[in-house]
Amino acid sequence: MKQIILLLCAGTFLSEAMATPHNSVEIYEQVQRSVMVFEALDDANKPLKALTAVAVASDKVVTVCDELNGKLQFRIVTNSKSFLATILARDSQRHLCLLSVPDAQLTKIVSADANQSLQSGARVYALSNALGLGVGISEGVVSGIRPQLGVDFIQFSAPVSPGSDGGALVDTEGRLLGIITYRHRDGQNVNFAIPAKWLAEIELHDKTDTAYKQFRETAEQLQNQEQWQKLAEHAEQWIGGHQSDVDAWRWSVMAAEKNNNLDSEETAWRKLYQLEPASSTAGAGLLRVKLKRNQSTEALQLARELLSLHQEDAEIWTIVGQTEQSAGTAAKAEEAYRKALSFNPWQLTAYQGLIGIAEQRNDRGMVTQLWQSLSALNPDVPVIQFKLAEAYIREGRPARAYSLLEKLTIPDAQKPDADFWKGQTLIALGRPLDAIQAFEKSLQGNPTAKAWAYAALGSSYFQLQRYLESIQAYREAVRLDPNNPEWQYGLALSLKDSFRGQEALEIDAQLLKKFPNDPTVWRQKGFTEAILGLTQESIKSLEKSLEIEPKQGKVWAALIEEYHRAGRDKDVSSAYEKLRGVDSAYAEMAYRSAILPFEEHQP
């Protein structure tokens, strides 16, 4: 009897011990093996979006798939190893995807009893790839069950962030309660999860929802084929009978953007925002529309509303930066961009905004620093390395740019662009002959900006006074990009110095129709007229250039020469006095060439 009593006591003790809630450290150790980083990849296998996935079998994971389509590639990262994943089935109503991960040997998560009722106030833990920093844990409580768009969600208070989509909400014993969906956020520390009991229904819904599956397959096909008008019509037809279908409205947005149909784009974003008022994606889209319409005041108001719900959303902070920048408040814009980067260091648009602000301030050092940061984050992206090289050149550090370009490993398709930037660097280093070789090598391939390569070649030939070759190169640049005034100006300059002044004047006249207040074109026209002996016309052109921009020593000196040829001695003296206050070196040259000889011949 004593033994039985002891056994009964021991059983009671063990039962109580097993029911004792684990602490967060133990929960993390138990569950983190089943929760992993999930990434959507571009064609170059670079991450486009970082989410979370939960293992439901040794070779299968589940995640939230709001914006995952068949054109993207996917992978999971666990135990420092990565595995490609493919979508097996999709539950469109609940936005859940089941993915296959062959050979991954994952640790399946343990699910809670599907019949267990959740009590408000029950302690829960969220494990997710918050902010793309790797799997972490946060603690909170269940707030209740909330119906949204025909789906019941678990509302909880454990903090989550962008990247938490697809993460695990677990109880105090580490059992899965739900899959976190960050987009349904409704306020600070008020978050939602899709109940785990629905995971078993993903494949069933994928098979039974034939009409939606057909709609989605056709939409993905049209998207991949870039048939945007047909995609718009396809989405509109489906929406007619499915007004609350979030995915259909997203395709409507995509088609409208590609078709440059701002009205349709705004309509679609507004509908998405009505369906998902707490969605950062829908709010950000509506914000971008307001920016396109130059509605800065409304954009700022909406941005502040969104920030009250999404304090840690890098995309929202970035658009706030764009809104402030468009409103002319650069300091606030910079603060917002830097806030965005604190949450997502890979936010390219935020970097571009900061670079734009630094350019406006003519802060070359800051521009270079920003491109250096982007270069460190994207060492295998040649375009970013080229922009860093350009920043070094503009900062007056061409040797650093050349060293950078020499060390890069460039894919064959982008070698012509690399040769172009090597040529630009060689020009800055004072090596026009080597630059010509680099530009010609670039043009033998297919550089992204062929007109720029021809124009740079023309500039290099001009430096060597090889004007005929310079003219040929500039003519090709103008042919490829006839609306670029720089190439036209360069062509006119080469024609002038090769004594083909009349052709140069024709180009100058075309430029002045477009840019009547450009002092450089008036200056160039005046110089050309002087060479042709058109003294009176030259004087008018040079005077016009100085009227627009008085601090041009070379132009004052040329004007003094023309005044002297015209016998306008008083104007020579007056112009000389003005030149002395602008540029003493040019004043000395003008004195020796146009004034001193005249004084020496005075009786």
VOGU-3710 file (C-alpha; in Angstrom, 3 decimals, decimal comma):
1> mkqiilllca> 0,000/0,000/0,000  2,813/2,381/0,856  4,428/1,678/-2,522  1,162/2,407/-4,329  0,751/5,675/-2,433  4,313/6,638/-3,316  3,723/5,803/-6,966  0,511/7,807/-6,983  2,320/10,750/-5,411  5,137/10,407/-7,912
11> gtflseamat> 2,611/10,342/-10,782  0,921/13,446/-9,466  4,290/15,187/-9,121  5,345/14,246/-12,676  2,016/15,411/-14,087  2,373/18,759/-12,365  5,989/19,040/-13,473  5,075/18,321/-17,093  2,349/20,946/-17,041  4,687/23,582/-15,644
21> phnsveiyeq> 5,176/26,286/-18,309  8,658/26,564/-19,833  10,534/29,854/-19,795  11,434/31,765/-22,949  14,968/30,323/-23,129  13,644/26,758/-23,085  10,896/27,611/-25,568  13,449/29,095/-27,958  15,779/26,103/-27,683  12,898/23,737/-28,358
31> vqrsvmvfea> 11,191/25,553/-31,226  13,914/27,434/-33,104  15,000/24,253/-34,911  11,599/24,226/-36,626  11,515/27,940/-37,501  13,754/29,288/-40,247  14,564/32,215/-42,502  12,559/32,201/-45,733  13,659/34,313/-48,717  12,177/35,192/-52,096
41> lddankplka> 14,981/35,553/-54,669  15,459/37,471/-57,906  16,963/36,057/-61,102  20,478/36,591/-59,708  19,590/34,701/-56,496  19,636/37,930/-54,487  17,037/38,214/-51,667  14,042/40,372/-52,596  12,031/39,700/-49,470  12,903/38,105/-46,129
51> ltavavasdk> 10,131/36,245/-44,287  9,874/33,232/-41,967  8,816/29,619/-42,498  7,816/26,799/-40,127  8,662/23,129/-40,713  5,577/20,887/-40,785  7,464/17,815/-42,075  11,069/16,829/-42,654  10,835/18,162/-46,212  7,979/20,684/-46,056
61> vvtvcdelng> 7,461/24,175/-44,646  4,552/26,576/-44,356  4,661/30,342/-44,716  2,364/33,272/-45,451  2,285/33,790/-49,211  0,532/37,091/-49,877  2,910/38,199/-52,608  4,690/34,990/-53,644  4,257/34,075/-57,286  5,576/31,411/-59,605
71> klqfrivtns> 8,126/33,744/-61,225  10,154/34,020/-58,008  12,602/31,531/-56,569  12,564/30,628/-52,868  14,944/29,242/-50,292  15,077/28,529/-46,586  18,118/29,037/-44,393  18,579/26,809/-41,351  21,664/25,797/-39,384  23,779/27,988/-41,706
81> ksflatilar> 22,660/25,902/-44,700  20,322/26,980/-47,488  17,852/24,871/-49,477  15,741/25,765/-52,505  11,978/25,528/-51,984  9,030/25,232/-54,367  5,329/25,915/-53,776  3,286/22,720/-53,509  -0,114/24,109/-52,575  -1,786/27,411/-51,759
91> dsqrhlclls> -4,778/28,284/-49,582  -5,842/31,526/-51,252  -8,443/32,518/-48,669  -6,068/32,228/-45,727  -2,915/33,238/-47,632  -0,980/30,126/-46,590  1,490/28,242/-48,763  2,917/24,743/-48,372  6,391/24,413/-49,870  8,568/21,436/-50,650
101> vpdaqltkiv> 12,196/21,507/-49,438  13,803/18,261/-50,671  16,722/16,770/-48,710  16,503/19,424/-45,977  15,873/16,968/-43,085  13,940/19,537/-41,065  12,637/19,190/-37,504  8,843/19,162/-37,625  7,156/21,521/-35,174  4,687/20,069/-32,653
111> sadanqslqs> 1,168/21,461/-33,037  -1,228/22,163/-30,197  -4,493/20,239/-29,934  -6,748/21,537/-32,733  -9,778/21,273/-30,440  -8,127/23,240/-27,640  -9,844/26,582/-27,086  -7,572/29,573/-26,703  -8,139/31,721/-23,632  -7,620/35,459/-23,703
121> garvyalsna> -4,668/36,329/-21,505  -2,863/33,029/-22,180  0,886/33,500/-22,492  2,332/32,998/-25,982  5,684/33,325/-27,741  6,437/34,532/-31,280  9,459/33,069/-33,080  10,310/34,723/-36,382  12,901/36,298/-38,661  12,018/39,805/-37,466
131> lglgvgiseg> 13,627/42,572/-39,569  15,570/39,889/-41,452  18,030/39,567/-38,564  17,564/35,831/-38,022  15,146/33,850/-35,888  14,416/35,456/-32,510  11,734/35,229/-29,815  9,303/37,668/-28,187  6,698/37,198/-25,468  3,082/38,313/-25,073
141> vvsgirpqlg> -0,487/37,170/-24,461  -3,535/36,162/-26,492  -5,905/39,093/-26,868  -8,729/37,176/-28,528  -10,044/35,710/-31,777  -10,862/38,330/-34,404  -12,760/37,655/-37,675  -11,395/39,493/-40,735  -12,612/38,956/-44,325  -14,237/35,663/-43,387
151> vdfiqfsapv> -11,157/34,308/-41,601  -10,691/34,062/-37,812  -7,293/35,316/-36,634  -5,562/34,942/-33,276  -4,834/38,404/-31,921  -1,768/38,558/-29,660  0,528/41,148/-28,097  4,024/39,640/-28,544  6,033/42,187/-30,588  6,687/41,299/-34,235
161> spgsdggalv> 8,265/43,212/-37,111  8,613/43,098/-40,914  10,056/39,686/-41,744  7,901/37,987/-39,066  5,325/36,882/-41,683  5,237/33,081/-41,648  6,694/32,780/-38,139  5,408/30,554/-35,333  3,101/31,578/-32,502  3,516/28,925/-29,772
171> dtegrllgii> 2,166/28,237/-26,289  4,149/27,783/-23,070  4,988/24,211/-24,042  6,346/25,200/-27,445  3,353/23,846/-29,373  2,282/25,648/-32,544  -0,845/27,782/-32,176  -0,677/29,773/-35,391  1,326/31,231/-38,285  2,146/34,917/-37,826
181> tyrhrdgqnv> 0,855/37,335/-40,456  2,466/40,723/-39,947  0,422/42,451/-42,671  -2,724/42,165/-40,521  -1,142/44,330/-37,854  -3,630/46,621/-36,149  -1,427/48,741/-33,880  1,626/48,701/-31,627  1,997/45,210/-30,103  -1,399/44,169/-31,530
191> nfaipakwla> -0,633/41,411/-34,012  -2,308/38,437/-35,663  -1,703/34,790/-36,459  -3,562/32,300/-38,661  -4,703/29,342/-36,497  -2,523/26,237/-36,939  -5,563/23,973/-37,294  -5,951/25,268/-40,857  -2,526/24,050/-42,013  -3,955/20,594/-42,712
201> eielhdktdt> -6,452/22,141/-45,142  -3,955/23,881/-47,455  -3,714/21,041/-49,977  -7,457/20,409/-49,877  -8,256/24,051/-50,574  -5,646/24,117/-53,324  -7,421/21,221/-55,078  -11,015/22,292/-54,519  -10,669/25,988/-55,333  -10,396/25,244/-59,063
211> aykqfretae> -11,734/28,591/-60,302  -9,345/30,634/-58,206  -6,427/28,406/-59,144  -7,195/28,907/-62,821  -7,478/32,677/-62,313  -4,137/32,770/-60,524  -2,324/30,578/-63,076  -3,539/32,790/-65,925  -2,576/35,944/-64,009  0,921/34,605/-63,333
221> qlqnqeqwqk> 1,317/33,623/-66,974  0,290/37,105/-68,161  2,637/38,654/-65,616  5,563/36,518/-66,762  4,790/37,401/-70,377  4,506/41,093/-69,411  1,088/41,373/-71,096  -0,028/44,149/-68,793  -3,212/45,213/-70,581  -4,485/41,638/-70,710
231> laehaeqwig> -3,558/41,225/-67,030  -5,577/44,358/-66,176  -8,606/42,986/-68,054  -8,199/39,538/-66,476  -8,027/40,986/-62,949  -10,982/43,310/-63,587  -13,129/40,429/-64,816  -12,343/38,349/-61,715  -12,859/41,280/-59,337  -16,359/41,722/-60,755
241> ghqsdvdawr> -17,462/38,644/-58,834  -14,846/38,724/-56,045  -14,681/42,286/-54,696  -12,818/41,211/-51,552  -10,084/39,204/-53,295  -6,865/40,856/-52,148  -4,675/39,000/-54,644  -6,799/40,132/-57,592  -6,546/43,756/-56,501  -2,766/43,348/-56,213
251> wsvmaaeknn> -2,596/42,185/-59,821  -4,786/45,120/-60,761  -2,240/47,428/-59,106  0,652/45,787/-60,940  -1,056/46,073/-64,321  -2,015/49,710/-63,694  1,565/50,605/-62,750  2,972/48,943/-65,875  0,320/50,598/-68,062  1,000/54,010/-66,450
261> nldseetawr> -2,688/54,224/-65,568  -2,546/56,330/-62,412  -6,327/56,455/-61,932  -6,662/52,656/-61,997  -3,633/52,312/-59,759  -5,124/54,642/-57,158  -8,488/52,854/-57,296  -6,825/49,488/-56,704  -4,643/50,730/-53,846  -7,646/52,407/-52,185
271> klyqlepass> -9,589/49,169/-52,351  -6,661/47,234/-50,890  -6,354/49,817/-48,136  -10,079/49,436/-47,348  -9,741/45,649/-47,237  -6,569/45,799/-45,138  -6,488/49,126/-43,281  -3,549/47,999/-41,159  -1,511/46,733/-44,121  1,775/48,550/-44,585
281> tagagllrvk> 1,922/47,382/-48,226  -1,462/48,878/-49,145  -0,747/52,065/-47,207  2,653/52,448/-48,851  1,115/51,971/-52,288  -1,491/54,649/-51,686  1,266/56,919/-50,408  3,247/56,470/-53,621  0,189/57,401/-55,672  -0,195/60,630/-53,696
291> lkrnqsteal> 3,447/61,424/-54,326  2,991/60,823/-58,065  0,062/63,264/-57,966  2,183/65,808/-56,025  -0,292/65,718/-53,136  2,384/66,309/-50,490  0,044/67,480/-47,710  -2,250/64,470/-48,002  0,747/62,171/-48,353  2,301/63,457/-45,126
301> qlarellslh> -0,971/63,038/-43,244  -1,350/59,443/-44,441  2,323/58,737/-43,719  1,914/59,809/-40,091  -1,165/57,592/-39,757  0,761/54,628/-41,110  3,724/55,272/-38,836  1,445/55,102/-35,799  0,828/51,468/-36,763  4,135/50,564/-38,395
311> qedaeiwtiv> 6,929/52,200/-36,427  9,388/49,500/-37,538  8,457/49,331/-41,226  11,428/50,404/-43,367  9,306/50,886/-46,487  6,944/53,296/-44,725  9,858/55,295/-43,336  11,371/55,408/-46,835  8,177/56,783/-48,356  7,928/59,307/-45,519
321> gqteqsagta> 11,439/60,385/-46,537  10,335/60,731/-50,162  7,288/62,724/-49,068  9,361/65,098/-46,940  11,904/65,420/-49,727  9,215/66,339/-52,264  7,901/68,910/-49,766  11,387/70,464/-49,578  12,098/69,522/-45,954  15,471/67,849/-46,517
331> akaeeayrka> 16,392/67,515/-42,830  13,202/65,594/-42,012  13,626/63,522/-45,166  17,161/62,558/-44,148  15,960/61,590/-40,665  13,243/59,357/-42,166  15,633/57,688/-44,620  18,117/56,926/-41,850  15,282/55,533/-39,719  14,371/53,229/-42,616
341> lsfnpwqlta> 17,945/51,988/-42,869  18,075/51,306/-39,133  15,279/48,757/-39,685  16,447/47,463/-43,062  20,052/48,225/-44,102  19,311/46,902/-47,618  16,617/49,506/-48,365  18,035/50,758/-51,677  15,430/53,513/-52,153  16,376/55,042/-48,792
351> yqgligiaeq> 20,025/55,140/-49,864  19,020/56,766/-53,150  17,073/59,402/-51,234  20,056/60,170/-48,997  22,335/60,331/-52,034  19,938/62,804/-53,674  20,022/65,019/-50,568  23,831/64,863/-50,437  23,976/65,777/-54,149  21,763/68,820/-53,531
361> rndrgmvtql> 24,144/69,905/-50,792  27,097/69,218/-53,100  28,498/67,011/-50,334  30,721/64,774/-52,457  32,221/63,074/-49,414  28,794/61,993/-48,152  27,783/60,745/-51,612  30,903/58,575/-51,685  30,284/57,263/-48,153  26,741/56,231/-49,064
371> wqslsalnpd> 27,867/54,402/-52,195  30,600/52,735/-50,130  27,929/51,441/-47,737  25,838/50,142/-50,624  28,937/48,578/-52,165  29,738/46,722/-48,946  26,167/45,380/-48,778  26,142/44,411/-52,458  29,717/43,409/-53,364  28,526/41,253/-56,274
381> vpviqfklae> 26,325/43,901/-57,939  28,459/45,580/-60,647  26,103/48,529/-61,180  26,586/49,638/-57,572  30,362/49,258/-57,872  30,280/51,420/-61,021  28,347/54,116/-59,140  30,964/54,031/-56,391  33,681/54,468/-59,031  31,772/57,467/-60,407
391> ayiregrpar> 31,546/58,938/-56,900  35,328/58,576/-56,484  35,880/60,341/-59,842  33,572/63,225/-58,937  35,270/63,562/-55,571  38,642/63,890/-57,322  39,925/60,404/-56,458  40,221/58,730/-59,875  43,124/56,490/-58,800  40,845/54,953/-56,147
401> ayslleklti> 38,156/54,448/-58,785  40,600/52,740/-61,140  41,835/50,428/-58,371  38,233/49,480/-57,527  37,386/48,652/-61,139  40,547/46,596/-61,632  39,670/44,334/-58,692  36,084/43,608/-59,735  34,979/40,259/-61,108  32,553/41,249/-63,854
411> pdaqkpdadf> 30,086/38,949/-65,658  30,592/38,928/-69,449  27,315/40,749/-70,066  28,459/43,742/-67,999  32,084/43,967/-69,146  31,259/46,687/-71,720  29,917/48,847/-68,870  33,072/48,160/-66,836  35,212/49,274/-69,798  33,137/52,451/-70,085
421> wkgqtlialg> 33,804/53,344/-66,450  37,495/52,492/-66,831  37,560/54,974/-69,704  35,934/57,655/-67,543  38,515/56,997/-64,854  41,393/57,229/-67,350  40,099/60,594/-68,605  40,118/61,856/-65,016  43,669/60,532/-64,648  44,762/62,569/-67,693
431> rpldaiqafe> 45,247/59,534/-69,955  43,009/60,231/-72,990  44,790/57,732/-75,274  44,157/54,876/-72,839  40,631/56,158/-72,326  39,978/55,944/-76,083  41,022/52,282/-76,064  38,680/51,582/-73,137  35,709/53,329/-74,795  36,304/51,584/-78,127
441> kslqgnptak> 36,485/48,233/-76,326  33,228/49,081/-74,545  31,514/49,899/-77,854  32,638/46,593/-79,352  30,243/45,014/-76,862  26,836/46,333/-75,924  27,152/48,918/-73,124  24,001/49,968/-71,284  24,452/53,631/-72,269  25,943/53,471/-75,752
451> awayaalgss> 25,319/57,183/-76,432  27,327/58,073/-73,325  30,186/55,865/-74,502  30,271/57,586/-77,911  30,096/61,012/-76,269  32,955/60,117/-73,909  34,944/58,882/-76,914  34,270/62,201/-78,643  35,473/64,100/-75,565  38,685/62,032/-75,444
461> yfqlqryles> 39,446/62,687/-79,107  38,746/66,398/-78,553  41,333/66,527/-75,750  43,890/65,173/-78,230  42,752/67,737/-80,851  41,689/64,913/-83,143  38,632/66,869/-84,193  37,433/64,781/-87,157  37,254/61,645/-84,996  35,666/63,680/-82,219
471> iqayreavrl> 32,980/64,899/-84,637  32,247/61,345/-85,807  31,870/60,083/-82,228  29,651/63,000/-81,177  27,469/62,603/-84,266  26,845/58,970/-83,308  25,981/60,015/-79,743  23,482/62,587/-81,078  21,991/59,991/-83,429  21,422/57,602/-80,531
481> dpnnpewqyg> 20,134/60,297/-78,173  19,054/63,350/-80,198  17,466/65,089/-77,211  20,611/65,270/-75,097  21,957/68,847/-75,291  25,391/67,816/-73,964  26,137/65,759/-77,056  24,937/68,571/-79,347  27,100/71,075/-77,495  30,137/68,777/-77,720
491> lalslkdsfr> 29,554/68,333/-81,457  29,299/72,120/-81,955  32,540/72,607/-80,018  34,404/70,081/-82,172  33,013/71,637/-85,368  34,107/75,102/-84,243  37,669/74,016/-83,513  37,896/72,163/-86,835  36,984/75,438/-88,607  33,479/74,345/-89,546
501> gqealeidaq> 31,898/77,319/-87,858  28,704/77,562/-89,910  27,737/74,000/-88,955  28,517/74,821/-85,334  26,301/77,933/-85,457  23,379/75,874/-86,768  23,611/73,624/-83,709  23,985/76,646/-81,390  20,812/78,135/-82,851  18,905/74,887/-82,182
511> llkkfpndpt> 20,165/74,796/-78,608  19,209/78,430/-77,949  15,635/77,703/-79,010  15,468/75,172/-76,183  17,725/77,000/-73,709  17,542/80,737/-74,413  19,098/81,626/-71,041  22,049/79,234/-71,107  25,246/81,323/-70,822  27,460/78,491/-72,110
521> vwrqkgftea> 25,618/78,268/-75,443  25,711/82,058/-75,923  29,423/81,973/-75,060  30,084/79,191/-77,569  28,106/81,026/-80,249  30,129/84,197/-79,597  33,449/82,362/-79,859  32,384/80,730/-83,138  31,246/84,044/-84,613  34,567/85,600/-83,635
531> ilgltqesik> 36,458/82,881/-85,528  34,247/83,524/-88,582  34,994/87,262/-88,382  31,409/88,133/-87,470  32,486/90,768/-84,947  29,171/92,527/-84,305  27,290/89,238/-83,950  30,035/87,926/-81,660  29,814/90,990/-79,418  26,048/90,556/-79,001
541> sleksleiep> 26,412/86,877/-78,137  29,239/87,431/-75,642  27,371/90,323/-74,014  24,304/88,102/-73,665  26,357/85,363/-72,024  27,819/87,856/-69,520  24,422/89,364/-68,854  23,249/85,920/-67,681  26,494/84,968/-65,897  28,857/87,930/-65,275
551> kqgkvwaali> 31,696/86,001/-63,607  33,258/84,547/-66,765  36,829/85,787/-67,085  37,465/84,090/-70,425  34,326/85,617/-71,942  35,219/89,123/-70,748  38,675/88,724/-72,311  37,125/87,570/-75,617  34,667/90,480/-75,538  37,507/92,953/-75,032
561> eeyhragrdk> 39,211/91,488/-78,139  36,008/91,934/-80,152  35,488/95,502/-78,864  39,049/96,246/-79,958  38,385/94,846/-83,450  35,259/96,960/-83,698  37,171/100,096/-82,634  35,054/100,566/-79,524  37,838/101,884/-77,280  35,616/103,139/-74,468
571> dvssayeklr> 33,946/99,736/-74,257  37,411/98,126/-74,159  38,342/100,190/-71,099  34,999/99,643/-69,389  35,113/95,877/-69,970  38,725/95,735/-68,778  37,796/97,390/-65,454  34,984/94,893/-64,959  37,298/92,004/-65,822  39,829/93,126/-63,205
581> gvdsayaema> 37,154/92,608/-60,559  36,313/89,144/-61,904  39,604/87,463/-62,865  43,009/89,166/-62,515  44,801/86,546/-64,651  42,487/87,053/-67,632  42,638/90,818/-67,032  46,422/90,701/-67,397  46,117/88,686/-70,633  43,513/91,088/-72,033
591> yrsailpfee> 45,671/94,090/-71,121  48,708/92,686/-72,956  46,793/91,661/-76,063  44,221/94,424/-76,519  45,248/97,475/-74,490  49,049/97,644/-74,134  49,764/97,496/-77,902  47,319/100,312/-78,434  48,914/102,426/-75,658  52,451/101,848/-77,093
601> hqp> 51,411/103,316/-80,443  49,975/106,469/-78,896  51,963/109,665/-79,732
//
